[in-house]
Amino acid sequence: MSTLSKDRIDVRISKEQKEFVKYASELRGFKSLSEFVVYCINSEANKIVKDNNLIVKTIEDKKIFLNAILNPPSPNEKLKRAQLNYQKFKETNGFNNRSTKK
């Protein structure tokens, strides 16, 4: 059987704050004030980590996007073939000679 190690956090708050937090914990049905505090700090810590990861991913996505715009890769064979097909399509359908005047 493994033993569960408990660590401790000491926090100083005013008596009014403690009573207010205790009241909130009772409203939510927690067995103890400690249980409520642990629940709240875990919940908030999870939100902070999730938000941070989202921001980091967003920044990394922007870097990748900008790098692709500023340093585009050379066209591969499929892209070159697609460009030739498009040029042939335009020539076949008369898009090169059409006027946009009204």
C-alpha positions as CSV (number, residue, x, y, z in Angstrom):
1,M,0.0,0.0,0.0
2,S,1.5,3.4,-1.0
3,T,1.3,6.3,1.3
4,L,0.0,9.6,-0.1
5,S,2.4,12.5,0.6
6,K,0.8,15.8,1.5
7,D,2.4,19.1,1.1
8,R,1.3,22.4,2.7
9,I,0.7,25.9,1.6
10,D,0.3,28.6,4.2
11,V,-1.8,31.6,3.2
12,R,-2.6,34.7,5.3
13,I,-6.0,36.3,4.7
14,S,-8.3,38.5,6.7
15,K,-10.9,37.0,8.9
16,E,-13.6,38.5,6.7
17,Q,-12.0,36.9,3.6
18,K,-11.9,33.5,5.4
19,E,-15.5,33.7,6.4
20,F,-16.6,34.7,2.9
21,V,-14.6,31.8,1.3
22,K,-15.9,29.4,3.9
23,Y,-19.5,30.5,3.1
24,A,-18.9,29.9,-0.6
25,S,-17.4,26.5,0.1
26,E,-20.5,25.5,2.1
27,L,-22.8,26.8,-0.7
28,R,-21.0,24.4,-3.1
29,G,-21.2,21.5,-0.7
30,F,-17.5,21.0,0.0
31,K,-16.7,19.0,3.1
32,S,-14.0,21.4,4.3
33,L,-12.5,24.7,3.5
34,S,-9.2,23.0,2.5
35,E,-11.1,20.8,0.0
36,F,-12.7,23.9,-1.5
37,V,-9.4,25.8,-1.7
38,V,-7.6,22.9,-3.4
39,Y,-10.4,22.6,-5.9
40,C,-10.3,26.3,-6.7
41,I,-6.6,26.5,-7.1
42,N,-6.5,23.4,-9.3
43,S,-9.3,24.7,-11.4
44,E,-7.7,28.1,-11.9
45,A,-4.2,26.6,-12.5
46,N,-5.7,24.4,-15.3
47,K,-7.3,27.4,-16.9
48,I,-4.0,29.4,-16.8
49,V,-2.0,26.5,-18.3
50,K,-4.7,25.9,-21.0
51,D,-4.7,29.6,-21.9
52,N,-0.9,29.7,-22.0
53,N,-0.7,26.7,-24.3
54,L,-3.3,28.2,-26.6
55,I,-1.3,31.5,-26.8
56,V,2.0,29.7,-27.4
57,K,0.4,27.6,-30.2
58,T,-1.1,30.7,-31.7
59,I,2.2,32.5,-31.7
60,E,3.9,29.5,-33.2
61,D,1.2,29.3,-35.9
62,K,1.8,32.9,-36.8
63,K,5.6,32.4,-37.0
64,I,5.0,29.4,-39.4
65,F,2.5,31.4,-41.5
66,L,4.8,34.4,-41.8
67,N,7.8,32.2,-42.6
68,A,5.8,30.6,-45.4
69,I,4.8,34.0,-46.8
70,L,8.3,35.5,-46.5
71,N,10.2,32.4,-47.5
72,P,7.9,30.4,-49.8
73,P,9.1,27.0,-50.9
74,S,10.1,26.4,-54.5
75,P,7.2,25.1,-56.6
76,N,7.1,21.3,-56.9
77,E,6.2,19.3,-60.0
78,K,2.5,19.1,-59.2
79,L,2.3,22.9,-58.8
80,K,4.2,23.5,-62.0
81,R,1.8,21.1,-63.8
82,A,-1.2,22.8,-62.3
83,Q,0.0,26.2,-63.5
84,L,0.5,24.8,-67.0
85,N,-3.0,23.3,-67.0
86,Y,-4.5,26.6,-65.8
87,Q,-2.7,28.5,-68.6
88,K,-4.0,26.0,-71.1
89,F,-7.5,26.3,-69.7
90,K,-7.4,30.1,-70.0
91,E,-6.2,30.0,-73.6
92,T,-8.8,27.4,-74.5
93,N,-11.6,29.4,-73.0
94,G,-10.5,32.8,-74.3
95,F,-9.8,34.4,-71.0
96,N,-6.6,36.0,-72.2
97,N,-8.4,38.1,-74.8
98,R,-11.5,39.2,-72.9
99,S,-11.8,42.9,-72.0
100,T,-13.1,44.0,-68.6
101,K,-14.4,47.3,-70.1
102,K,-18.1,48.0,-69.6
